[in-house]
Amino acid sequence: MENNLNDSFEISFTRVFDAPRELVFKAWTELEHFAKWWGPKGFALEVVKMDARSGGEFLGFQTSPDGNHVMWGKFAYQEVIEPEKVAYIQSFSDEQGNTVRAPFSPSWPLEIMNIITLEDDEGKTVLKLKGGPVNASAEEQETYKGMASMLQQGLEGTFDQLADYLVSLK
């Protein structure tokens, strides 16, 4: 799986969830779970299509809490191995799933590869995420690098929502 991931601009993130690995995997790959926690805090996610398997696609949009902002996005699933791995290329998109520039930056990379691995740890799940731009220009790499700390904060908020969602299933 060669996607020209720029290692020097990669972020990595580890989080332990108090839930079995199979459940965390389902939360990432099944529509009825994913739609309940993914995205920035307060945003509502509407899923148009979700086929979480190697070669499958996700298409959906998020609406801001005030209802004034809508952002479309898509995933191109590269590798999905139950219950241990979900790798996908994430992009902003239009309603038809065509890749578009991020609404917040004309130099944000068009494609971000995310590789999520799930490890069992005595009934808990250790989630490791590695992510970074693929096929990105030098300017796009610099933009990504410059926003890495903000991206990390956003991921922490999203993963807080996942943790809360998993607790609600107990």
CORJO-V530191 format. One record per helix or strand of 3 or more residues. SS is the DSSP state (2 for helix, 1 for strand). FROM is the first residue (numbers start at 0). LEN is the number of residues. If there is no record, write none. Layout:
<<SS	FROM	LEN> <SS	FROM	LEN>>
This chain:
<<2	6	3> <1	10	7> <2	20	9> <2	30	4> <1	43	7> <1	56	7> <1	69	12> <1	84	9> <1	111	10> <1	123	11> <2	137	9> <2	147	21>>
